[in-house]
Amino acid sequence: MTWARAAARHGLRSSTLLIALVALAACAPSATPTKTQRILLEPARQAEQRGDYRKAFEIYQSAARNDVALAQYYLARMYEAGRGIGQDHAAAARWYGAASAIGYPPAHIPLARLYEAGRGVPQNDARALALYRKAAESGDAGAHYKVGQFLEQGRSVAPDPAAALPHYRIAAEGGEADAQFALAELYRTGRGVTQNLVEAERWTAAAVERLRVQASAGDQEAQQRLGKLYLAGDGVAQDIGKGLLWLDAAARGGRQSAQLDLARSYERGAEGVAPDPERAAGYYQMAADQGHAGARYALARMYASGEGVPADGPRAIALYRESAAEGETRAYAAIGDLYSQGEVVPEDQVEANTWYAEAGRHGDGKALFKLGEAYQRGRGVAVDPVAALSWYTLAAQQGYERANARIEALAAALDAEAVEAAEEQAAAWRRDNGLP
């Protein structure tokens, strides 16, 4: 489908479209979006606003293929976020790169971040720095901060705090709190500049005030950062109450990392924060509701132990299974333990062994050791010392040191043929399951 057909299909009037296409045909690819291009992309913007990401994607894609930098940028954002299409960082990098190559300034920074993190492209600090410099040349304060950070830390270049200083200053004067903190630290330590504690205090105060303004306006990241500053007494007088209030505001606004910060603080206790398992469970539930596998795992652990919530074995297993499906591999062995212990769910050693085996397939040496014990002692399986030795061997190969003593004892009790059979079983299982 051409860009024209896509735009027409999604509501652009044919007369406007004809004028737009005539104007477009007379123009080479441009870094600056034209009025015509913005008109043609308006149906995509409207589709995004109403949540019809697939329609928006189709229009942006058609325009992007016609070298419209603005469309390339928005298409890249959709690939990066997984809106209207499956998340694809490599495709995002390609389209950010296309817009950046045309010279569209907003594309430089997200492309730089992908190179910095190695998402969708090979990690490359030199390429990231070059892109941050491009964005800084267009006057982006955040890009100046990143250039300063790379120069100070010596990422792809020799460390040079003095060269970082002017970039931090530009970004700091532009209201970038990170740059204000970084500039304050240079003045405090005298790295790259004459030490000046008065300037250090001035820039720290500016950064805190900037965060306070952003936090008061509802910026969840700023709320979380300000909360942490109050908790630590970093740049402000320590105030645990204020710190917890700001973190709670961020958490209730949906910021997952703030939810986890509070959950862990209340679960374990922290400086000035008494353990409160019930509150911890509440914050873990917030993060779990947003799909965080680690939060579901932690919440499952609490339901299994009855800490902060009523003990509920089936609920714990359901949460463990959900977290495992999302990549939390510790959950497999945790389910096995619940069935093996038989405290919050009926004991079922056969089921436990099934989950220990799944954990073992994900490299859990302790779970493999427990399978060795099951075969050695006849727990859910017939006693089989050869199988026990093979499982202990696998556990040791995954770094579980307690298995070594069991291997020595069993190997001494078995004949050479049995030991060889156990080693062959272990090698075959490891090969079949892709373990090192």
C-alpha positions as CSV (number, residue, x, y, z in Angstrom):
1,M,0.0,0.0,0.0
2,T,1.4,3.4,-0.9
3,W,1.5,6.3,1.5
4,A,-1.2,8.0,-0.5
5,R,-3.5,5.0,-0.4
6,A,-2.9,4.5,3.3
7,A,-3.6,8.1,4.1
8,A,-6.7,8.1,2.0
9,R,-7.9,4.9,3.5
10,H,-7.8,6.5,6.9
11,G,-9.7,9.6,6.2
12,L,-7.6,12.2,4.3
13,R,-9.8,14.0,1.7
14,S,-8.8,13.3,-1.9
15,S,-8.4,17.0,-2.9
16,T,-6.0,17.7,0.0
17,L,-4.2,14.5,-0.8
18,L,-3.7,15.5,-4.4
19,I,-2.2,18.9,-3.5
20,A,0.0,17.2,-0.9
21,L,1.3,14.7,-3.3
22,V,2.2,17.3,-5.9
23,A,4.1,19.3,-3.2
24,L,5.8,16.1,-2.0
25,A,6.9,15.1,-5.5
26,A,8.8,18.4,-5.9
27,C,10.7,18.0,-2.7
28,A,13.7,15.9,-1.7
29,P,13.8,14.2,1.7
30,S,13.9,16.8,4.3
31,A,14.9,16.8,8.0
32,T,12.2,19.4,8.8
33,P,8.7,18.2,8.5
34,T,6.7,20.2,6.0
35,K,3.1,21.4,6.6
36,T,2.0,19.0,3.9
37,Q,3.7,16.1,5.6
38,R,2.0,17.0,8.9
39,I,-1.4,17.1,7.2
40,L,-0.8,13.7,5.6
41,L,0.2,12.2,9.0
42,E,-2.7,13.8,10.9
43,P,-4.9,10.6,10.5
44,A,-2.1,8.6,12.1
45,R,-1.8,11.0,15.0
46,Q,-5.6,10.8,15.5
47,A,-5.5,7.0,15.3
48,E,-2.8,6.9,18.0
49,Q,-4.9,9.2,20.2
50,R,-7.9,6.9,20.1
51,G,-5.7,3.8,20.6
52,D,-5.9,2.4,17.1
53,Y,-2.2,1.7,16.9
54,R,-2.5,-0.6,13.9
55,K,-4.0,2.1,11.7
56,A,-1.4,4.6,12.8
57,F,1.4,2.1,12.1
58,E,0.2,1.5,8.5
59,I,0.2,5.2,7.7
60,Y,3.5,5.9,9.4
61,Q,5.1,2.9,7.6
62,S,3.9,4.0,4.2
63,A,5.1,7.5,4.7
64,A,8.4,6.3,6.2
65,R,9.1,4.3,3.1
66,N,8.8,7.6,1.1
67,D,11.7,9.1,3.2
68,V,9.5,11.2,5.4
69,A,11.7,11.7,8.5
70,L,8.8,12.5,10.8
71,A,7.1,9.3,9.9
72,Q,10.3,7.3,10.2
73,Y,10.7,8.7,13.7
74,Y,7.1,7.8,14.8
75,L,7.4,4.4,13.2
76,A,10.6,3.7,15.1
77,R,8.8,4.7,18.3
78,M,6.0,2.2,17.6
79,Y,8.5,-0.6,17.0
80,E,10.3,0.3,20.2
81,A,7.2,0.4,22.3
82,G,5.5,-2.5,20.6
83,R,2.4,-0.5,19.6
84,G,0.6,-1.6,16.4
85,I,3.3,-4.2,15.8
86,G,5.4,-6.6,17.9
87,Q,8.2,-4.9,19.8
88,D,11.3,-5.0,17.6
89,H,14.3,-3.0,18.8
90,A,16.3,-3.8,15.6
91,A,13.5,-2.3,13.4
92,A,13.3,0.7,15.8
93,A,17.0,1.2,15.3
94,R,16.7,1.0,11.5
95,W,14.0,3.6,11.3
96,Y,15.6,5.9,13.9
97,G,18.7,5.6,11.9
98,A,16.9,6.5,8.7
99,A,15.5,9.6,10.3
100,S,18.8,10.5,11.9
101,A,20.6,10.1,8.6
102,I,18.2,12.6,6.9
103,G,19.1,14.9,9.8
104,Y,15.9,14.8,11.9
105,P,17.2,15.9,15.4
106,P,14.6,14.1,17.6
107,A,15.8,10.7,16.2
108,H,19.4,11.1,17.4
109,I,18.8,10.6,21.1
110,P,16.6,7.4,21.0
111,L,19.0,5.9,18.5
112,A,21.9,6.8,20.8
113,R,20.2,5.1,23.7
114,L,19.8,1.9,21.7
115,Y,23.5,1.9,20.9
116,E,24.4,2.8,24.5
117,A,22.3,-0.2,25.8
118,G,23.0,-2.5,22.9
119,R,19.3,-3.0,22.2
120,G,18.5,-3.9,18.6
121,V,22.1,-3.0,17.6
122,P,25.5,-4.1,18.9
123,Q,26.5,-2.0,21.9
124,N,28.7,0.8,20.7
125,D,29.6,3.7,23.0
126,A,31.5,5.6,20.3
127,R,28.4,5.6,18.0
128,A,26.2,6.6,20.9
129,L,28.5,9.5,21.8
130,A,28.5,10.7,18.2
131,L,24.7,10.7,18.1
132,Y,24.5,12.5,21.5
133,R,26.9,15.1,20.1
134,K,24.6,15.6,17.0
135,A,21.6,16.1,19.3
136,A,23.6,18.5,21.5
137,E,24.5,20.6,18.4
138,S,20.8,21.1,17.8
139,G,20.5,22.5,21.4
140,D,19.1,19.6,23.3
141,A,20.0,20.0,27.0
142,G,19.6,16.3,27.7
143,A,22.0,15.5,25.0
144,H,24.6,17.9,26.4
145,Y,24.2,16.0,29.7
146,K,24.9,12.6,28.0
147,V,27.9,14.0,26.2
148,G,29.2,15.3,29.5
149,Q,28.6,11.9,31.2
150,F,30.4,10.0,28.4
151,L,33.4,12.4,28.6
152,E,33.6,12.4,32.4
153,Q,33.4,8.6,32.5
154,G,35.7,8.0,29.6
155,R,33.2,6.0,27.5
156,S,34.9,5.4,24.1
157,V,37.2,8.4,24.9
158,A,39.8,9.2,27.5
159,P,38.2,10.4,30.8
160,D,38.1,14.2,30.7
161,P,36.1,15.9,33.5
162,A,37.2,19.3,32.2
163,A,35.8,18.6,28.8
164,A,32.6,17.4,30.4
165,L,32.2,20.6,32.5
166,P,30.8,22.9,29.7
167,H,28.3,20.3,28.6
168,Y,27.1,19.8,32.1
169,R,26.8,23.5,32.5
170,I,24.7,24.0,29.4
171,A,22.4,21.1,30.4
172,A,22.2,22.4,34.0
173,E,21.3,25.9,32.9
174,G,18.7,24.2,30.7
175,G,17.1,22.7,33.8
176,E,18.4,19.1,33.5
177,A,18.5,17.9,37.2
178,D,20.9,15.1,36.3
179,A,23.4,17.6,34.9
180,Q,22.9,19.9,37.9
181,F,23.8,17.0,40.2
182,A,26.8,16.1,38.0
183,L,28.0,19.7,37.9
184,A,27.7,19.9,41.7
185,E,29.8,16.8,42.1
186,L,32.6,18.1,39.9
187,Y,32.7,21.3,42.0
188,R,32.5,19.3,45.2
189,T,35.4,17.0,44.3
190,G,37.4,19.5,42.2
191,R,37.6,17.2,39.2
192,G,38.0,19.1,36.0
193,V,37.4,22.4,37.8
194,T,38.7,24.3,40.8
195,Q,37.0,22.9,43.9
196,N,34.2,25.2,45.0
197,L,31.9,24.0,47.7
198,V,29.6,27.0,47.4
199,E,29.0,26.2,43.7
200,A,28.5,22.6,44.6
201,E,25.8,23.5,47.1
202,R,24.2,25.9,44.7
203,W,23.8,23.4,41.9
204,T,22.7,20.7,44.3
205,A,20.0,23.0,45.6
206,A,19.0,23.8,42.0
207,A,18.7,20.1,41.2
208,V,16.6,19.3,44.2
209,E,14.3,22.3,43.5
210,R,14.0,21.2,39.8
211,L,13.0,17.7,41.0
212,R,10.5,19.2,43.5
213,V,8.8,21.2,40.8
214,Q,8.6,18.2,38.5
215,A,7.4,16.0,41.3
216,S,4.7,18.4,42.3
217,A,3.5,18.5,38.7
218,G,3.0,14.7,38.8
219,D,6.3,13.5,37.2
220,Q,6.6,10.0,38.7
221,E,10.3,9.7,38.0
222,A,11.0,13.0,39.8
223,Q,8.8,11.8,42.7
224,Q,10.7,8.7,43.0
225,R,14.1,10.4,42.9
226,L,13.0,13.1,45.3
227,G,11.8,10.4,47.7
228,K,15.1,8.6,47.6
229,L,17.0,11.9,48.3
230,Y,14.9,12.5,51.4
231,L,15.4,8.9,52.6
232,A,19.1,9.2,52.2
233,G,19.5,12.8,53.2
234,D,21.3,13.4,50.0
235,G,21.3,17.1,49.0
236,V,18.4,17.7,51.5
237,A,17.9,17.2,55.2
238,Q,17.0,13.6,55.8
239,D,13.2,13.2,56.2
240,I,12.0,9.6,56.1
241,G,8.3,10.6,56.2
242,K,8.7,12.9,53.1
243,G,10.7,10.3,51.4
244,L,8.1,7.6,51.8
245,L,5.3,10.0,50.8
246,W,7.1,10.9,47.5
247,L,7.8,7.3,46.7
248,D,4.2,6.4,47.5
249,A,3.0,9.1,45.1
250,A,5.2,7.6,42.4
251,A,4.1,4.1,43.2
252,R,0.4,4.9,43.1
253,G,0.9,6.8,39.9
254,G,2.0,3.5,38.4
255,R,5.8,3.8,38.5
256,Q,6.9,0.2,38.9
257,S,10.4,0.8,40.2
258,A,9.0,2.9,43.0
259,Q,6.5,0.2,43.9
260,L,9.4,-2.3,44.1
261,D,11.5,0.2,46.2
262,L,8.8,0.5,48.8
263,A,8.0,-3.2,48.8
264,R,11.6,-4.2,49.5
265,S,12.0,-1.5,52.1
266,Y,8.9,-2.6,54.0
267,E,9.6,-6.3,53.5
268,R,13.2,-6.2,54.9
269,G,13.1,-2.9,56.8
270,A,15.6,-0.1,56.0
271,E,17.1,2.9,57.7
272,G,14.2,4.6,59.4
273,V,11.7,2.2,57.9
274,A,10.4,-0.6,60.1
275,P,9.5,-3.9,58.5
276,D,5.9,-4.0,57.5
277,P,5.1,-7.2,55.5
278,E,1.5,-6.1,54.9
279,R,2.5,-2.9,53.2
280,A,5.2,-4.8,51.3
281,A,2.6,-7.2,49.9
282,G,0.5,-4.2,48.8
283,Y,3.3,-2.7,46.8
284,Y,4.3,-6.0,45.4
285,Q,0.7,-6.5,44.3
286,M,0.8,-3.1,42.5
287,A,3.9,-4.2,40.5
288,A,2.5,-7.6,39.9
289,D,-0.7,-6.1,38.5
290,Q,1.5,-4.4,35.9
291,G,3.1,-7.7,34.9
292,H,6.4,-7.6,36.9
293,A,7.6,-11.2,37.1
294,G,9.9,-10.6,40.1
295,A,7.0,-8.9,42.0
296,R,4.8,-11.9,41.4
297,Y,7.5,-14.2,42.6
298,A,7.9,-12.1,45.8
299,L,4.2,-12.0,46.4
300,A,3.9,-15.8,45.8
301,R,6.6,-16.3,48.4
302,M,4.6,-14.2,50.9
303,Y,1.4,-16.2,50.2
304,A,3.4,-19.4,50.7
305,S,4.7,-18.3,54.1
306,G,1.7,-16.3,55.3
307,E,3.9,-13.2,55.8
308,G,1.9,-10.0,55.3
309,V,-1.0,-11.9,53.7
310,P,-3.0,-15.0,54.8
311,A,-1.2,-18.2,53.8
312,D,-2.7,-19.5,50.6
313,G,-0.9,-22.3,48.8
314,P,-3.0,-22.4,45.6
315,R,-2.6,-18.6,45.2
316,A,1.2,-18.9,45.8
317,I,1.4,-21.6,43.1
318,A,-0.7,-19.6,40.6
319,L,1.6,-16.6,41.1
320,Y,4.8,-18.7,40.9
321,R,3.5,-20.2,37.6
322,E,2.7,-16.7,36.2
323,S,6.1,-15.4,37.2
324,A,7.8,-18.5,35.6
325,A,5.9,-17.9,32.4
326,E,7.3,-14.4,32.3
327,G,10.9,-15.6,32.8
328,E,11.3,-15.8,36.6
329,T,13.1,-19.2,36.6
330,R,13.4,-19.4,40.4
331,A,9.7,-20.1,40.5
332,Y,10.0,-23.6,39.2
333,A,12.0,-24.9,42.2
334,A,9.8,-22.8,44.5
335,I,6.7,-24.7,43.3
336,G,8.6,-28.0,43.7
337,D,9.4,-27.0,47.3
338,L,5.7,-26.3,48.1
339,Y,4.6,-29.8,46.9
340,S,7.6,-31.4,48.6
341,Q,6.9,-29.8,52.0
342,G,3.1,-30.3,51.9
343,E,2.4,-27.4,54.3
344,V,0.2,-25.1,52.3
345,V,-0.7,-27.6,49.5
346,P,-1.1,-31.4,49.8
347,E,2.2,-33.1,49.7
348,D,2.9,-34.6,46.2
349,Q,6.5,-35.7,45.7
350,V,5.9,-36.8,42.1
351,E,4.6,-33.3,41.3
352,A,7.6,-31.8,43.2
353,N,10.0,-33.8,41.1
354,T,8.4,-32.6,37.9
355,W,9.0,-29.0,38.9
356,Y,12.5,-29.7,40.1
357,A,13.3,-31.1,36.7
358,E,11.9,-28.0,35.0
359,A,14.1,-25.9,37.3
360,G,17.0,-28.1,36.4
361,R,16.4,-27.4,32.7
362,H,16.9,-23.7,33.5
363,G,20.3,-24.4,35.2
364,D,19.1,-24.6,38.9
365,G,21.8,-26.8,40.5
366,K,20.0,-27.0,43.9
367,A,16.9,-28.4,42.2
368,L,19.0,-31.0,40.4
369,F,20.5,-31.9,43.8
370,K,17.0,-32.4,45.2
371,L,16.2,-34.8,42.3
372,G,19.3,-36.7,43.2
373,E,18.0,-37.0,46.8
374,A,14.6,-38.1,45.5
375,Y,16.2,-41.0,43.5
376,Q,18.6,-41.9,46.3
377,R,15.8,-42.1,49.0
378,G,12.8,-43.1,46.9
379,R,10.8,-39.9,47.2
380,G,8.1,-40.0,44.5
381,V,10.2,-42.5,42.4
382,A,11.8,-45.9,42.9
383,V,15.2,-45.9,44.6
384,D,17.8,-45.8,41.8
385,P,21.4,-45.0,42.9
386,V,22.6,-44.7,39.2
387,A,19.9,-42.1,38.5
388,A,20.7,-40.4,41.8
389,L,24.4,-40.2,40.8
390,S,23.5,-38.7,37.4
391,W,21.4,-36.0,39.0
392,Y,24.1,-35.2,41.6
393,T,26.6,-35.0,38.7
394,L,24.4,-32.5,36.9
395,A,24.0,-30.5,40.1
396,A,27.7,-30.3,40.6
397,Q,28.2,-29.3,36.9
398,Q,25.8,-26.4,37.5
399,G,28.0,-25.2,40.5
400,Y,26.1,-26.7,43.4
401,E,28.9,-27.7,45.7
402,R,27.0,-29.9,48.2
403,A,26.6,-32.4,45.4
404,N,30.3,-33.3,45.4
405,A,30.2,-35.2,48.7
406,R,27.2,-37.2,47.4
407,I,29.0,-38.0,44.2
408,E,32.0,-39.3,46.1
409,A,29.9,-41.5,48.4
410,L,27.8,-43.0,45.6
411,A,30.7,-43.5,43.2
412,A,32.5,-45.5,46.0
413,A,29.4,-47.7,46.5
414,L,28.8,-48.5,42.9
415,D,30.9,-50.5,40.4
416,A,32.7,-48.8,37.5
417,E,30.0,-49.8,35.0
418,A,27.2,-48.2,37.1
419,V,29.3,-45.0,37.5
420,E,29.9,-44.8,33.8
421,A,26.2,-45.3,33.1
422,A,25.4,-42.4,35.5
423,E,27.9,-40.2,33.7
424,E,26.4,-41.1,30.3
425,Q,22.9,-40.3,31.6
426,A,24.0,-37.0,32.9
427,A,25.8,-36.1,29.7
428,A,22.7,-37.0,27.6
429,W,20.3,-35.0,29.8
430,R,22.6,-32.0,29.7
431,R,22.9,-32.2,25.9
432,D,19.1,-32.7,25.4
433,N,18.4,-29.7,27.6
434,G,21.1,-27.4,26.3
435,L,22.9,-27.0,29.6
436,P,26.7,-26.1,29.6
